[in-house]
Amino acid sequence: MEQEQTDASDTKPVSNDSARQHVKKEIERIQVLGRHFLPEHQGSDGAFTLNRGFIDDLLQGNGNITDMLVFLPGVQGSEGALDVNQQQEIRSKLISISGAQPWQNQFIFDGVSNSSLIDPANSNRSANAINDVQGHPEAMFINQELVGAVTVYDSNVPARYGNLLGGVVDVEPRSAVSTPRLTLNYRTSQSQLNQYRLIDNLQENDDDGGIERDPPRKPNFDKESLSISTRWNITDKQSFVLSAARTTSTISEVSLLETVSTARESWSTSAQWTIDDVLLDRITVSGSYSPYRSDVILADVKDSEFSLRGGGYRFGINAQQEMFAWQTDWRLSWSHSENSRTAPQFYLPWYRAAGKNWGLNVGEVPFSIEGGYGDLDKEQEALQLSTAWDKGLGKLLGAEHALEWGADTSRSDISRSRPQASVIYSSPYRDSNIDCQATTLDCVEQSYRISLEALAEELGGEIDFSNPEHIFAFQENLLARGQYFRYRRIYPQDNIQVSLQQSSAYTELSSVWEKLRTDVGLRIDHDDFLNNLDISWRSRASYSVTDTTTLFTGANRYYAANLTAYAIREAQRPYIIQYRPVAQGVIGSWLDATSSDRFRYRFENVKTPYSDELTFGVRQALFGGFFSARWVRRENKDLITRGPTERFDGYTYIYQTNEGESQHNRYSISYYREWQNHGITFNVSHSENQTTAGSYDTAVEDVPDDELVFLSTQMNGNTEYTLMSFDDLTRRQDDFSRPVTANLVLRSHWNDQFSTTFTLSFVGEYESAFNTNLQREIEVTDGICESCEPVNVAYPVFEYVERPARTLLGAKMSWRPMQYPRVAVTLEISNLLNSRTHQIGRNQIGFETGRDIWLGVGLQW
């Protein structure tokens, strides 16, 4: 293997295609010849680039490109990624970069933003998103089969990238140079090949009505992935590249201690037609189609089957031309994506009792829940035009200079529609004498196998409820316990359409002296929703102390993306609270709760959240490789949080303010080395994330009812419950804030037929909040009507737990028995040692993932 490295790169690696040959940047660049190269850039930017060969060596799992990046320093995956249910899923996994939330990253595919604006922060709320649809930070999932290279920035991000508080994931599609004439790959993972560990922490209530149940069965799923990449050289100046991957999963889930079959399907496709030296230096016409569908259930909820749809399609044209000694790049793209749900219209949490006894006998008050949250459709369309210019300016004041500038403008149209009203019931009430007036949906009259008179006759003339035998006989005779709902929320039909116009411009000057390189840039962003003009600086520098030692630093500001979810939230119709009176045992009609709040949101004079970053680092040639140490500090300011409220016109308006602040400190050391046919990548990071909790709203008086949850904590052996908003819970928990992480990747090509990759990941002890899937009631004494009696309203229960440290070993082996056509057989094993993942918490029962296996076979011409 031959490897060449220049002064290192703040730009992308130079490939062999003709487009890159037109780009004549001569400073801070990596040129790699061979199969491997060091992923960390050797310049001052905080960038890591994985080429096609490096990606082929990594464990692929489901194949989504972001799933394969968690071994990089500064990148952390979600705690839920190791959950047994997530093992069965095929969605792209969530990643955090430099302590930010996943939706605060910028995702780019083929030079165009792939970041979703449809409330991507809702990606972890599927079971509790009553008034929203499960979103995702990525508008479309990108399978690794489509990827030629991916570059990740965790700090010192150049000025050409904006709309981020975290990092950048910039994915380049396969090109005509990097794509073989034809590749076919088939991979499968089945639960029968995997190992699981049953953890039973369930604390069932000890009463006479308890039902003995069988333990849950092991997960039963079958995942398959079929992919193809092909290249046609139409002429010596034209080429066509097509890449596609289809991943499916048939899943057996545990719900109500029974097995239910569900299914997932994800497509990821990309096509490019490239024309060289015809009218322009290069023209590329491209398109991608990546839909996603998930047929799922709400855990432990009867008749809750619903479907989620996501993904979409994109079309674009890119032109590259040398003009007036400038290298220019022009892009025009249009995209469409969605996050939609089809679900049952009514959600009914009955008390667990005779006639409604399917629920688990757990929790303070056991429930038997049925139904869902109703249909909801959210769509996003975006039209974007951008241009980039760069030019070498020659030598001045002893340094070589180059200038880069660019601009872009985009229009995004977001729609949200609820085709029919959804009804969420609460506050069930037991009443043996209730008269439902022929209502059957939300009221059940008490019924018996035989009449009470006949039962009393069998028991000697009367029923004595002080006699245990009589009580047992009464319970055995009960078919259905009388109960009805006293309280419900109605989410009315909705049809909202909003638009967002965004514009930006940037410039960056690069200067190289003999030992010093500086990059100084400026970026300006504006949108017509928050209507702020955001000016951010980008500056970084590197200094070569010796031929083997380099110091680097940077000071930067980043502004967050302005999500159209804010505008949607402003226009959203509030839910209506209704109650139902009872007179002499007869239920009445549902009435609007005139005393209850109807909430609307306002974003007035809100600033764009920003992050100020400071970095220092050193890079040292050591033992034939490179050692680096990096310190990254982020101070996030003006974060949007819930502010004061104001009541008028029959509504409670919740104003959003910029009271939020947080800090991120990370210390990382890394080592990379390539020798002969082997490569090692190693890093250790210590992170500290702090949030100014006092700046967030913790009072619940002015929080919408559907945004409330309980947080359970253990204090001196006692359980304490705190009612709070889900937003506040999300800010408090440390899902992406593991204090200590370490990663090792060892890649070896032993000969032309056999290669191996071993990965080792360590996560230190930390705290995390998880959804117990239980409900807890609290008495509500006001907000319904002036004369109404108190009612009990149930909310989801989350619990803080301390997650023990864990170490997971993975391995991938590839065997190529034939060279033409090239045949490869692969075996991937995650959690090779079958270690515990500590995903099952207190009062839960279920399986934890152990050894996870993927088998694959591929052909290449």
N, C-alpha and C positions, 0 to 999 in steps of 0.2 A: 504494500500500500504506500502510495506517495501522498504526503500531506504538505500543503503550503499555506502559511499564514502570514499575512501582512500585518500592519500596525493594529489590526482588529477593527471591528465594525460597529458603527452606529447606523449603518445601512444594512439592507438585506444581503444575504450571500449572493454572489454573482453566479448565475447558472450559465449554461452553454447556449441557450436559445438566442435567436437573433435580436429579440427585444432588449435583452440585457446588454448585448454587444453595442446597441445604440447608446446606452447610458454610460457616459465616460467619466463617472466619478472616480477620482484617483486617490481619495483620502479615506482612511479608516475603513477598510474593506477586507472581507475574508474570501479567499478563493480556495476551494477544496477539490482535490482530485483523489478519488478513491471511494471506499465504501463507508467510512465513518469520519466524523469530525467532532471536535469538542463543542458541546452545545452552548456553553456560555460565551457570549461575545467578549472579545479581548479589549474592547474600548471602554468608554465611560458610561454608555447607556446600560440600563439594567435589562438586557435582552438575552434570550436563549432561543436558538433556532434548531429545530429537529428536521433533518432532511428525510427523504424517502427511505433511505437505507436504515436510518436510526429508528424510524417509525415501524418498519418491518420487523426489527428486532424486539420491540417492546411487546409486553403482554397486551392484547387488544381487548379482551373482555367482550362487551357488546359492540365494540368497534367505533363508538362515538369518539371524536378526536379529543374533546375536553376530558374524557375519562382517563386519557393516557398521559396527562400533564401533572398529576399530583406528586410525582417524584421530584419536581423542581423546587428549589428553595423559594419561600414566599408564597407558594401555592398550597392550599389546603382544600380537601374535599369535605362534603357534608358528613356529619355523624350518621345520618340515616342511610348513607350509601352502603353500609355493611348490614343493614337490616335484612332479615330473610325475605321480606316482601320486595325490597329493592333488588335483591339478587335475581328475582324473577322478572324485573322490569327491564325495558329496553330504552327508556328515555335517557337523554344525555344527562349525566350527573352534574350536580352543582359544584362549582369551584369558587373559592375566595382567593383573591390576590392582594397581598399586603394588607390583610386584615379587613378588607372591605366586604360588603355583602355581594353575593353573586351577581345581582342585577346592576351593581355599580361598576362592572367591567365593561369594556368596549369589545364586542365581537365583530370580526370582519371576515368576509369570505370573498375572494376574488376582487379585492379593492373596494368593496361596498359593505356598508354596515349590515350586520346580521343580528343586531341587538333589537329585542322586542320592546315596544313601547306600551304593550297591552298589560299593564300592571304585572311586570315580571316578578315582583316581590311576593306574589301569591303562589310561587312554585311549590311551597311546602304546606299548603293549606287545603288540600283536596277534601279531606274529611270534614273540615270545619268552615269551608268557604261558602256559607249559606247564600250570600248575596254577590258572589263572584265566581269566576271560573279559574281552575288551576292554570296558572301561567308558567312562563319559563323565560329566563334571561335571553335565550337564543330564539330568534324567530323561526329558524329551521335547524334541525339536527344535521350535523355534517359528519358522515361516516368517513373513517380513515381511508377507505378505498378511493375517495375523491381527492385526496390531499397529496400535493407534491412536496410541500414543506409547511411548517407552522412556526411562527415566531411569537414568543411570549415576552411582554415587557412587565416587570414588576416594580420598576423605579426608573428615574431619569428618562421618562418617556419623551420622545421627540415632539416638536410642535405640530407636526402633521396629524397627530392623534388628539382628539378631544372627546368631550362627553364621557368622563370617567372620574371616579374617585378611587378605583382600585387599580386594575392593570388593563393590558391589551392582549387579546388573542387574535393574531393576524394569520389567516389561513390562505395559502396559495393553492389553487387547484392543480391537478396534474397537467403537465404541458406535453407537447408533442415530443420533446426530447426525453422526458423522464418516464413516459408511458410506453411499455412494450406493445408489440403489435396486437397481442390478445392475452388477457389473463382471466382465469376463472377460479373462484375460490368458494368452497363450501365449508361451513363451520357449524358445530352443534354443541349444545350444553344441555344435559338432562339431569333431573334431580336424582335419578337412579344411580348416576355416576358419582354423586356428591355425598358429603358427610354432613350430618346435622346433630345438634345436641339439644335435647328437650330440657327446658328450664321451667319448673313449676313453682312460681311464687304467688299463685292465686290464693287469696284469702276469702274463701266462701263463707257466707253467713251460716251460722249453726242454728237452724230452726227445723221444725217438723215438716215444713214445706219444701225442704231441700230435695233436689232430684239428683240421683246418682248418674253421672255422665262418664262416658268413655273419654280417655285423654285424647287430645288432638292428634291427627295423623301427620306424618311427615309431609313437607311440601311435595307437590307433584307437578312439575312443569317440564316443558320441552321447548327450548329455544333453538332457532335455526337462522343462519345468515348465509345468503347467496349473493355474491358480488361479481361484477364483470368490469373490466376496463379494456378499451380497444382504441387503436389509433389507425387512421387511414391517411397516408400521404397522397392527397388528391393530385397535386402536381409538385414540382420542386419549390413552389412558393405558397402552396396551400396545404393545410392539414386539418384533420377533424379528430377530436378526442371525445370519447364518451365513457363516462364512469357511472356505475349504478350499483346500489346495494339495497337489498330487502331483508329486513330482520323481523322475525315474528316470535311471539312467545305465547304458548298456551299454558295457563297457570291454574293450579289448584290452590285456592286460598282457604284458610281456616276462619270461618265466621259462624258464630253461635255454636262453636265446638263441632262444626260439621264442615265438610269439604265442598267448596263451590268452584266451578270451572269458569275462568274468565280468559280474555285474549287481548293481545296487543299486536300492532303492525306498524312498522316504520319504513318508509322509503327514503332514500337519499340518492339523488341523481344529479348529474352535471354534464353539460355538453358545450364544446367550444369549437368554433370554426375560425381558424387563423389564416390571414392573408398577408403576405410580406411583399413589400416593394411594389404595390399596385396602388397608385394615387398617393398613398401615404407609406411611411416606413413600415407600419404594422397596423392592421385592423383586426380586432377580435370580437366576434359576435358570440355571446354566451347565454345560456339559460340553465336553470335548475328547478327541479320539482321534488319537494321533500315533504309529503304529508305524513301525518301521524294519527293513529286511532287507537283508543284504549276503551275496552269494555270492562268496567270495574264494578265494585260494590262498596257500600259503606260497611266497615267491619262491625259485626255483631248487630246489624240492622236488617230486619226482614224485608223482603221485596224491595230492595234498594238498588237494583241493577241500573246503572247509567253509563252513558258513553261520553268520552271526551275526544274532541278533534282538535288537532293542532297542525303546525307547519304551514306550508304554502308553496309559492313558486316565485321565480325571479327571472327577468330578462334584462340584458344589458349589452351595450356596445362600447368598446374601448379603442381609442385611436392614439397612436404614438408617432410623433413627427419631430424632426429637428428643424427648428425655426429660429432664424437670426442668431445662430450659435447657441440657442437654448434647447435642451431636451424637454419636450412637452408631452404631457399625458392628459387625455380628455376622456371622461367617463359619463355615460348617461345610463341610468338603470331605473327599472320599475319593478316593484315587488308587492306581493299580497300574502298575508298570513292571517291565521285565526286562532282563537282559543274559545271553543264552544262546548256546550254541555247539553245533553238530552237526558232528562231524569224524571222520576215520578213527581207529581205536582204537590203532594201533601207529605208532611213529615209529622209523625205522631208518636211521641214518647210515652206510651202507656206505663202505668205501674204494673210490675210483674205480679199477676194474680191469676186465679182460675179464669180460663177463657183467653187470657193473654199471658201465657206462661212460657213463651219461647225464649225470653231473655235470660242472660246469665244471672245467677243468684249471687251477685257480688255488689259491693258498694254499700254506702249507708242506707240508701233506698234503692232496691233493684228495679230496673226498668226493662220493659219489652218494647223495643222501638221498631217502627216500620216506616217505609216510604223514603222520600228524597226531597231535594230542594228545587226541583223544577227546571225547565229549559232556560238557557241563557246563551246568547250568541254575541261574540266580540270579534271584530275584524279590523285589520290594519292594512292600508294601502300607502305606499310611499313612492314618490318620484324624486330622483336625485340627480343633480348635474354637478360635476366637479372637474377641476383642472389642477395640474401640478407642473411647475417649471423649475428646472435646475441648470446651473451653469458654473463652470470653473472660471474664476475671475483672475487667475494668474497670481504672480508673486508681488507682495507689497509689504514693506516694513519687515522683511526677512521671513515672511510666512506665505504659504500657499493658501488661497482663500477660495471658497465655493459658496454659492448662494442658492437657496431653495425657497420657493414660495408657492402658495396655492390658495384656492378658494373653492367653496362649494355652497350650494343652496338646495334645500329639499322641502317638499310639502308632504305631510303625513295626514291622512284622513282616517279617523278612528270611529267605529260605530259600535253601539251596544244596544241589543234589543232583547226584551223578554216577551215572547209571543203570547203568553197567558200568565195570569197571576199565580204566584206560588204562596202556599199557606204553611206556616210553621207553627205547630201547636205547642203549648206548654201548660204547666200547672194542672195535671190530672187530679181528680178528686174522687174518692171512693164514696159511694152512696148506695146502700142496698135497696132503697125505695125509689130510686130515680125513675122518672117517666121521660123517655127520650123523644116522645112525640113523633115516632116513626123515623127519627134520625138514626142512621146506622154508621156513618163515617166517623164521627167523633163522640159518640155516646153509646154505651152498652148497658142494657138493663140486666139486672140480676136474674139468673135463671137456674133451675134445678132439674135433676134427673126425675125426681118425683116431687110432688108438692110437699110443703112443710107440714101440712096437716097429716099427710100419709106417713111422713118420716116420724112425726111425733107419735103417731099411733104405733109404729114399729118399736119405738123406744119406751113404750109404756104409758102414753098419753100426753107427754109434754117433753120438750127439749130442755135439758138442764145444762146450761153453759158452764156450770162449775164442775161438771162431770167430764173428765178427759175422754171417756168413751163416746159420750154424746158429741163432744167437739169434733172428734175424729169422724164420726158418722156424718155430721153436718158438712165438714169439709169434703168428704168423699161424695156427698150428694150435690155439691155445688158445681154447676157447669160453667157459669160465667159470673164473675164478681162485678157488681154494678159500679161503673165509673164513667166520668165524662171530663172534658177539658173546659176549663174556665177562662182560658187566655190564649190568644194567638196573634201572630204577626202576619200581615198580608203584604206581599211585595207586588205592587201593581204592574200592569203591563207597561213596558218602557220602549222607547225608540229614540236613541240619542246619537247624534252625529256631530263630531267636533273636528277641527282642522288645526294643524300646527305648522307654521312656517319657520324654518331654521336656516340661518346663514352663518358662515364662518370664513375667516381668512387667516393665513399664518405666513410667517417668514422665519428663516433660520440661516445664520451665517456660521460657516465652519472655517476655522483657521488652524493651520498646522505649522508649528515651528519645528526645530530639530528634535526637541524632547517634549514639547508641550502641544496639546491640542485643546482647543476650546470650541464649544458650540453654544451660541447665544440665539435664542428665538423668542418670538412673540406670537400670541394667538388671540383672536377676537371672535367671540361667539354671541349670537343674538337669536332670540325666538320671540314670537308674538303672543305667547301666553303669559309668562312671567314678565315679559317685556323688559328684560335686563340686558345691558351691554356688558359682557363679561370679558375682561382683559387679563390674560394669564401670561406669565413669563416662563420660559424654559431655559435653563443654563446648566451646563455640565463641563467638566474639564478632566483631562488625564495628563499625568506627568511621568515620564520615564526616568526614574532615579538612576537605574542602571539598565543594562541590556536584559536583565531578568526580573527587574522589580518595577512595578508601575503603581502609582497612586492615582485615585480618581475620586471625584466629588461632584455634587450637584445640588442646586436649589431650584425648586419648581413649584408652580401652582397649577392645580387641575380643577376644572369646574364640572359638576355633575350634569348628566343628561336631564332635561326637563321632560318628564314622562307625561304623555297625554292622559294618563290615568288621573292626573290632577283635574284636568278639564272635564273628564267623564264624571268624576266624583262631584264636581260642582253642579252639573246638570242633572244628576241622578234624582229620581223621584223618591222621597222617603217612604219607608214602610209605614203601615197603619196598624196600630194596636187596637184589638177588639176584646171585649169581655162579654160573658154571657150570664145574665142573672137567672136565678132559680126561685120560683115561688111555689110553696106547698108541694115540693118534690117534683115540679114540672119545669123542665128547662125552657128558657125563653129564647128569643132571637138574639143573634150577635149584634152588639152595639159598639160604635166607635168610642174609644177611651178619650174623652175630651180633655182630661187632665194630663194625659201622657205627652211626652215630648215627641215632636217630629223633627228629625235632624236633617240639616243641610250643611254643606261645607263651603267655606269661602277662602280663596287664595288671593288676598289683597296686599299689595306692597311687600310681597315675599321675595327675598333675595335668593339667588341661585346658590345652593350649597357648594363649598369649595374645600380643597385640601392643600395645605402647604407642606412641602416635602423637603427634607434635608438628608443628604446621603454622604457617607464617607466610606472608602474602601481601599484595599491593597490587593494587588495580584502579583504572585511570585512564581517563577519557574522553579519546579521542585521535583527531583527524582524522575526526570523525563516527562513530567506533566505540569499542570498548573494548579496552584493553590490560590484561593481567593477568600478574603474576609470582607464582609459588607455590613454596614449599619444603616438602617433606613428608619427615619422618623416621619410620621404623618400626623399632622394636627388638622382635624376635620372641623370646620366651622359652618355656622348658619344652617345646620341640618334642620330639615322641616319637621316640626312636631306639632302636636295638638296644643292649641293655645286657648285663649278665653272664649266664652260663649256669650251670645246675646239673643234674647227672645223678643220677637216681634212678628206680626202678621201670622200668628199661629204656628211659627216654626222656631226651633232652637238652632241658631247658626253657630257652627263651630269654626272659628278662625284658625288658620294654620300660620304658625310663626317660625322664626329662625332661632329658637332657643336651644337647639341641640348642639352638643359638642362631643368629640371623642378623640382619642389619641391612639396611635399604633407605634410601637417600638419593636424592631426586629434586629437581632444579631445573627448573622449566618456565616458559616465557614463551609467552603466547598473544595473539592479536589477532583480533577479530571485528568485522565491519562489514557493515551492510546499507544499500544506497542504490538508489533507484529499483527496478529489477527485478533487481538483482545482490546477491550476498552472498559474503563471503570469510571463511574460517576458516583460521587459521594457528597452528601451535605448534611449539616446539622443546623437547626434554627431554634432560637429562643424568642418567643413573641410575647408581648404584653399589650393587651387592649384595654383601654379604660374609657368608660362612658360617664358623662356628667349626669348621673341619675336624677339629681335634683332639678334638672332642666326639663324633665319629661313629666307629663301629666299623670299622676297616680290616683287622683280622685276619680270615682266612677259615676258621680251624679250626672255628669253631662256626657257620658259615653253611650253611644247607641247600644241597645240591648243585644244585638247580634254580634257585637265586637267584644263581649265580656267573656272571660274565662276565670277559673279558679287556679291559683298556684298553691300546691301542697308542699309543705316543708316539714321536716322532722326536727323537733326541738325537745331535748331531754326526754326522749321516748314518747312524746306526744305529737300528734299531727295537727299542724296549723294551716288554715286555709285563708288565702288572701284573694279577694276579688279584684281584678284589674283588666285593662284592655289587652287584647292580643298583641297590639302594636307595642305596648310597653313591655310585655313578656318577651317579644322578639328582640327588643333592644337590650334586655337584661341578660339573656342567655348567651352562652359562649360556644355556639355550634362551630364557628370557624375561628376559635381562639385557643387552640391547644397550645399550652405554654411551650412544650418541647416536642419537636418532631425531628426525625432523622430518616434518611433514605440512602439506599445503596443499590446501584444497578451495575451488574457485571456481565458484559457481552463477550462471547467467544465464538469465532468461526474456526473450528478445529480443522476442517478441510472443506473441499468443495461439496461434500455430501452432508455434513453434520455441523449444527451450530446450537448454542445454548445461550439463554439469558436468565440470570438469577436476580431477583429483586428482594430487598429487605426494607421494611418500613416499621418505624417505631413511633408511637404516640404516647406521651407522658400522661399522668393522671390529671383529670380536670373535671369540672362540673358541667352538667347539661340538663336542660328541661325536656321532658318527653310527654307525649300525650298518653294518658292511661286508658283512654277509650271509655272512661266512666263519666257519669253525670252526678252533680251535687246540687241539691236544692237550697234555695234561700228564700226567706219570706219577704215579699214585697208589700209594703203597706201603703204606698202612695203611687201616684202616676197613672192610675187606672180611671177612677172616678171618685168623686167626693164621698159617696155613700157606700162604695164597694168594700167588702171584707178583704182582709189580707189574703194573698195567694202565694203559692210556692212556685218559683220559677227555677228551672234546672239549667246549669251551665257546664261545659266541658271542664274536666279536671286535668291539669298538667302538674307534673311533680319534678322537683329538683333532685337529682341523684349525682353521686360522685362516681365517675367512670374510672375504673382502674386502668393502669398503663397496659399497653398491648404491643406485641411484636408479631408481625406477619411476614412469612417468607413465601415468595412466589417463584415459579420456574416456567420457562418455555423452551421446548426442544423442537428443532426442525430437522427433518431427514429428507434428503433429496436423492432418491435412488436412480433417477433418470436425469440427464442433462438436456436432451432434446427429443420430444418436447420436455421442458423443465417441469418435473413433478416434485411437489413438496408435501410431506405429511407433517402436521404440527400437533403438539400436545402442550396445552397451557394449564397450569395448576396454580390457582390462588389459594392462599392459606395452606401451604404445603404440609405444615406440621399439625393441621387440624386444631389450631389454638382457639381459645375463647375470644369472642368479640364484645361481650358484655353489653348486648343490646336489649336483653329482657330485664325490666326493672321490677320494683316492688309491686305486688298485687297484679302481676301479669303472668300469663302462661303462654308458652310458645317455643319455637325452635330458634336457635342461633345458627348462623352459617358456619360451616367448617370448611373442609377441603372442597374446592370448586374447580371443575374440570371442563375445558373446551377441547374438542377434537376437530381437526380440520384437514382438508386436502385441497391442493391447488395445482393448476396447470398454467404454464406460461410459454407462449411462442414469441 
